[in-house]
Amino acid sequence: YIICLLCVFFWGCNDKLDVDPYTFTSDKTYYKTPDQIKSAINGIYDKLQDLYNGNHIYIHTEMRADNTDYQYYETDRGIQQREDINDFLMTASNIYNQNVWNRLYDGIQQANAVIVNIDNVEYTDDNLKAQHEGETRFLRAFFYFHLVRLYGEVPLKDKPTTGPGDAFTSTKASVEELYAFIKEDVTKAIEKLPAKYENASDKGRLTKGAAYTMMGEICMTLHDYTNAVNYFTEVTKLGYVLLTGENGYASLFDPTNKNNAESIFEIQYSATVEGESSDYIFAWGPRDSKSTLINSAWTSAMGGSNTPTLDILQAYEEGDLRMDAPIGYFVDSRNKVSQESFGGDFSISGDTAVYIKKYYHTLFTVDGRADEILPVYRYVYVKLFNLEALTV
């Protein structure tokens, strides 16, 4: 009786476990419709959120470049690896470096998957297909543009990794090869991306203006100033304007003014969706400010990162109206500001912490969610890039 019962039991279990493997999502089963391609591209945009949010691209750029520093915090040395990047003490095991590297290649992997599959998808709208390919090629180029500037020679992969066997098969490409590949992708993005979107739901997606701007920046990086001017000139034909007025600069960072008339390319965040909010308020706030600077019951220490250096503060001319919008001063006896962390000659007294305040706005009703977005390219950048290229 027991043997018969066991036979029936295992027979039934075996039947339930007999699942067709092709019902699982994979490259062979997923990239079949334009909507699936769009969802995959949205996933690439999500890599940008992660890269510019919790994985701290600003440590490798703004802080490493001496535009910003960090607030030394004796009681919590768990962030020392983050500070090591700023102090040129980075090792191969630095977790923040690994995070940036991994996120960049995560984005490239997903972009490669879209590019190799998009021609197998049946589109009824050729413009939509062109847009999708343009977005993907821009994003892949954007990730490689970060990689080549941060690390120099890196592996160049233009096909998705499909298994452990080809995960480590790529050799490092030269800087010249990387830039040639990047420029090829951006050229195709310029050709395929729309100048603007008609649907409000598409606001914030990549446009031809973003591609022209990146190509101009690439030319600037390579000291090809003549072509840089040509690309920036194309941007000026697309209708972008500078926001002016007393609060013009501050309004660029207002969450209620996202993707405004000066915006060319912004990293999109939203406090209304769980997991989609930005973290600049918390990462860049003075260590002991906690809830003081935000409408929140926040009790944890702030990040104390990306604090303006003395050089940046002195770069503002006396009476410069632009200084009030980005620079804030948190005065409190609890501050633990290390004079050494500001180059040893920081002119602010020990009870005052300097911070970037342009991202400080009212939090979303769900405590702990900020709604700020981060501009990558604004029209003013194009104007300044162009001026520099013309005067070199």
N, C-alpha and C positions, 0 to 999 in steps of 0.2 A: 504493500500500500504506500509506504513512504517513498520507495523507489519510483513508483508511478507518479506520485504527486510532484516529486522533484523534476521528473522528465517534463511534465506539463508546465511547471514553473519556468524552467530554463528555456523550453521551446518558445513560450510567450515572450520572455525577455529578449531572446535572440531575434524574434520577429520585430520587436519594438526598436531594437538597435540597428536594424537593417535599413539605414538611411542612405539615400542617393547622395554621394558626395558633391554632385554638381548643384545641389540646392544651396550650398554655402556660397557666400559672396567671394569672388576672386576676380582677377583680371579677365578671365575667360567668361565670367557670368555677369559682371557688373557694368562695364563700359559699353552699354548698348543703346542708350537714348540720350538726347540733348540734356534732359533734366538730370540724368546721372552724371554727365560731364560737368554740368553746373555745380552739382553738389560736391564733386571732387575738387573743383576749383575753389569753392568756398572753404574747403578743408585746407587748401594751400594758403589762403588769406589768414586762416586761423593760426598757421605757423608764424605769421608776422606778429600776431597778437602775443603769442608765447615768447617770441624772440625779443620783442621790445618791452614786454612786461616783466614777468618773473625771472626770465633768463638773462636779463641785464646786459643788453648790447651796449648800453651807455657806459658801462664800466670799461669796456674795451675801446671806447671812442672818446667821449667827453672827459672822463676821469683820466684815462691814459694820456690824453693830449694836454693835460694841465689846465683845461678850462674849468674843471671842477675837482673837488677833493672829497674827503670823508671826515665825519666827526668821530674821532677816536672814542671808543667806549670800553673802559677797562673791565666792567663787570660781565661783558659778553664778548668773548674772543672767538665765538663760533663763526664769525664773519671774517676772520683774518684772511682766508683765501681770497675773498673779494678785495680786501685792501691790498693784498700782495700784487694784484694786477696793476693797481694804481701806482704802487711803489716799485715796479719793475722787479719783483721778486717771485714771479710766477714760475711754477714747476709743471712738469708734464701731468701730474696728478691733480692739478687744480680743477675742482669740480665746476666752477663757474666757466672756465675755459672749455671744459668738456661739454657743458650744457649748450653753449653758443655753437660750438662745432656740430654737435648732434642735431640741433634744431635747424641749422642751415642745410645740412644734408637730408634731414627729414623732408624739408620743403622741396628740395631738388628731386628726391625720390618720387614724391607725389606728382610733381610737375612732369617728370619723365613719363610716368604712367599715363597721364592725360595725353601727352604729345604723341606717344606711340599708338594710342588707341583711337584718337579722335577721327582719323580717316575711315575707320570701320563703322562709324556711327552715321546713320541716315538722318540728315537734316533737311527740313523743308524750307528753312530760312538760311541762305548763304551768309547773310550779314551776321547772324547769330553765331554761326560756326567760326567766322573770321574773328568775331569778338572773343569767343572762348579761347581760340588759339593765341590771339594777341595777349590776353590776360596771362595765360600760362607761360608764354615765352618771356614776357616782362618779368614775372615773378622768378622764373628760373635764373634769368640774367641778374636780377636784383640780389639773389642769394649768392651767386658766384662773385658778384661785384664786392660784396662784403668779404667773402672768403679770400679773394686775391689781395685785397688791401690789408686784411688782418694777418694773413699767414704767408703770402707770396705763392710759391708753388704748392698746389694741392691736387689731389686726384680729380680728374675730369670725367664725369659719368653723364652720358647723354641717353642712356637706356635705364629702365628701372631694374633694380636688383631683384631677382626672382627667387633667390634661395641662398643658403650659406656658401654654395660653391662659387658664386661670382661676387660675393660681398667684398673680397679683398683682391680682386683681379686687376683693378685699375692702378696704373702707375701715375706718379705726379706729372702734371703738365707744366710746361714753362709759363712764366708770367705772360709772355707774348702770345702763346697759344690760348691761354685763358681769356685774355682781352679780345682776341679774334673771335672766340666762341661767344663771348658776351655781346659783342657788337653785332654779330650775326642775328642773335636772338632779338636784340632791341630793334634792329632794322626791320625785322618781320613784325614786331609789335607795333611799330610806327605805321606800317602798311595796313595792318589789320584792325587796330583798335579804333573805335568811334571817337569823334571829337567831343561828343557829349551824349548823355542818355536822356531819353524822353520820359521814361517811367521814374517816378519818385523812389520806387523800391530799389532802383539801381544806383541811387546816389551814393558816392563813395567808391564805386568800382573804378578800375583803372581806365584811363583815357589816352588819347593820342598825345595830349599835352604832357602827361607824366612820362611817356616814352621819349618824347623830344627832350624833356628836361634831363632824364637820366643819360641819354646819349651825349648831351652837352656836358654833363658833369664828367662822363667818361673821357671825353676829349680834353677837358680841363686837366684831368688827372694825368693824361698822357702828353700834356703840353702841346696839344694840337689846337691852338687857340683860334685859328681861322675857321675851322669847322665847328668849333664850339659856338662861335658867334652865329654861324648859319643856323644851327639847331635852336639856339635861344631866340633868334629872330622868328622862327616858325611858331614858337610858343606865344609870342606877342600878338600873333594874328588870330589867336583862338578866343579872345574875349575876356581874359582874366583881368582883374583890376585890383589895385591896392586899396585896402580898407583904410580910410582916413578918419579924421575927427579926433576929439579929445580922448575917446576910449577906443580908438581904432586898433591899436596894438593889443590891448588887453582883450578886446572882443574876439580876437583870433583864437583864443583858448577857452572861450566860454562854451560850455557843453550845449547851450541852446543855439549856438551859431556854428555847428559842425558843417564841414564841407561847404564853406562860404565861397564868395566870389573870388577870393584870393587863393583859395585852396586848390592845389594841383594833385597832391597825393598825401593822404593821411592814413595812419593806422587806426582802424575802426574798433571802437569799444562801445559797450552798452551796459549800463547798470540795470536795465530792466530784465536782462536775461542772466540767469545764474551761470557763473563761469566766464562771462564775457566782459566783466568790468575791468577798468584800469587800476593800477596800484601805485601811481606816482605820488599821490598824497602820502601814502604810508611809507614808501621806500625812501622818499627824499625829505620827509619831515624831520625837523630837529629831534634828536633822540628823546628828550624829556618833555616834548610838547604834548604828546598823547592827545587828549581830547580838546586841548586848549584852542587849537587853530581850526578845528572842524566841529560841526554841529553833531557831535557823537558822544557816546559814553565810552569811547575807546580807552582802554586802560593799559594796553601794551605799549612798549617802547616803539618809537618810530625808527625808520631805517638809518637816518643820518647820512645818507649817501648823496652824491652828486651835488655837494655844497659848492657854491661859487668861490673861486679862488680870489686872492687879493688882486692878481693881474686882471681878472675879468672886471672886478669892481672899479679898478683904476682906469679901465679902458673907456668907461662912461665919462663924457665931458660934463663939467659942472652945469647943472640945469637941464640935463638931457631928460626929456619927458619919458623916454623909453625905459628908464631905470626903475621907475616906481611900479610898473606892471610886473616885471619878472622877479625882482629882488625884494625879499622880506627879511625882517629882523625879529627874532624871537628873544626877548629879554626876560630872563628868569634866573633866580639864584640856583636852581637845580641843574642848570646847564653844566655839562662836562666837556667844555671845549678845550681841546689840546692846542696850545700855541704851535707845537711842532707840526701838527697835522695841516697847518696852514702855511708851511714854509718857514716858520720861526719868527716872522715879522708881521704877523697879522695884526691889523690896526684896531680891530674890534676888541673890546674888553672881554674878560673871561666869562661874564654872565650873559653874553649876547651870541646867539647862534644865527648865522646867515643861512638863508634857504631860498630855493626857487619857489616863488609863491603863485606863479601864473596858473598852476594847476589846482589851486585851492578854491573850491566852490562847494556849494551845498551838496551834501551826500544824498544819494537816493534814499527813499523811505526805508528800504531794507538796510539796516545798519551795516556798515563795512563795505558798501559798494560805491565806487566813484565812477562818474560818467564821462570823464575827460577822454579826449582822443589826442594823438600825437602827430603833429604835422611833420612829414618827411620833406616834401617840396611845397613851398609857397611861392607865389608870383614874385614876391620881393627877392627871393633867392635867385630867380632868373635874372632880375634886374642887376643884382650885385655880381653874380657870376659873369654876366655879359660885360659889365663895366670893367671887371678885372681882366677878362680876356682881351678887351680892346686896348687896355693900357699896359699890357705886359710887353 
